Structures are given as C-alpha cells and as structure tokens.
Amino acid sequence: MLRVISDFSQRDDRILIHPNEGFELGVITSYHPVRIFFAASASEFKAGNGPQMRGLLVLESRCKPGTIELGSRSWDRLGKPASIVLILDEDKLLLGAVHKGE
C-alpha cells in the first residue's frame, strides 16, 4: 500500500513511484508504458476492460519510498484516497483506492 501524493502540476497519464516499489512489481526500466485502470473491478481488469487510459509508470528516485505521485485529476477520479494498492499484470496497471478506515 502506497501513500498518495497528489500534484496539480503532475500529468494524469504519469504514475510516479520509487524504484523500490517498481522492483516489487517486477519493473526495472525507468519508464514502463501501461494501461492505467481506475476503479475497475477485478474481472474488468483481468479481461482488459473498464475505465482505463494509456500512460507511463515512472520509477523516480526523488519519490519517497512508500509513496505514489498522481496528477490531481487522477486522484479525484479515484475518490481522493489516502493510499493506493498497485497491481501490475503485463501492461495493465490497476490503481486500487484504499480510503481511511479501510
């Protein structure tokens, strides 16, 4: 689970995480093209259906470990969660919102 940092200047098609989190997902390249799934069910995500957009998962050393940086519109789209769980399946990246108290 990663703590969310929302940034108005951040592009919505870019998801920034620390390289350690990328390693845990099996990503070693700095830029990993993905289809970003927002609020998709598990079955939609597995089938590659549901709300999505093309983007990049970026491994950025300036990100603090345990955090994820999102554009403010992406954060709004997810319901402004305090934390996010990432699931990567080939080129599909699911952003799972975790709200306070969950």
N, C-alpha and C positions, 0 to 999 in steps of 0.2 A: 504494500500500500504506500502510495507516494503523496506527500503533502502538496497541495496545489498552490502555485504562484501565478496569479492572473496578471497580464500585462496588456495595457491598451495599445502599445506600440508593436506587440508581437503579432505576426501574421497568423491567421487562423489555420492555414494549411501547414504549419510547422509545430511540431511537438518536441520540446527540448527536455532531455533528461541527462543525468550524469552518466559517464561511461560505465561506471559500476553497474547501474541499472540496465544498461544496454547489454553488458556481458551476461547478466542473469537471464535476459530474454534471448540470448544467443546471437546478438548483433555485435559485430566488431568493426564495421565501417562507420565513419563519421556521419554519413548521410544514407538513410535507408528509405527508399520510396515505399509508401504504404497506402492502402485504402483505409481511411480512418472511419470507424463506425462509432456513432454517437447514439446512445440509448437503444441499441439493437438488442433483441432477445438472443439467447444462446443459439436457438435454431436458425434465426436470421443470419447471425454472424457465421455460423458453421457453413451455411449454404451460400454465403457471399451476398445476401440480400439485406434490405433495410437501409435506414438513413446512413449515408456514407459520403466521403469526399476524398479525392486524391490529395496526398500530402507527403511530407517528409518527417521521419523520425530522426532527430538530430542528437548525436551524442556530443555534449558540450561540457568541457571541464569546468567552466565558470558556474555551472549549475551546482547547487549544494547537493550532496548525496541525500537521497530520500525525498527529493522534490521533483516536481514536474512543472514546466513552464508552458502555459497555454495562452493563446490570444483571448481577450476578454469575451468576444462573441462565442467562442467555443466553450468557455467556462459557463456563460449564460445558458447556452444550448443544453448543457448537462445539468442545469438546475443549481449552479453555484456550489458544488460540493466542496467540502473541506479536504477530501482526499480522493484519490483515483487509484483503481487497480488496472494494470495494463495486461492484456492478453494478446500475444502475437502468434499468428498462425500464417506462415509463409509471408504473403504481402498484405495480410489483413491485421489491422490493429484495433482492438476493442478498448474503448475507454469506459470503464465501469465506475460510475459515481458512487462514492461512499459518503453519505451525509452524516452530520454529527448525531451521535446516539445510535448509530447502526453498528 
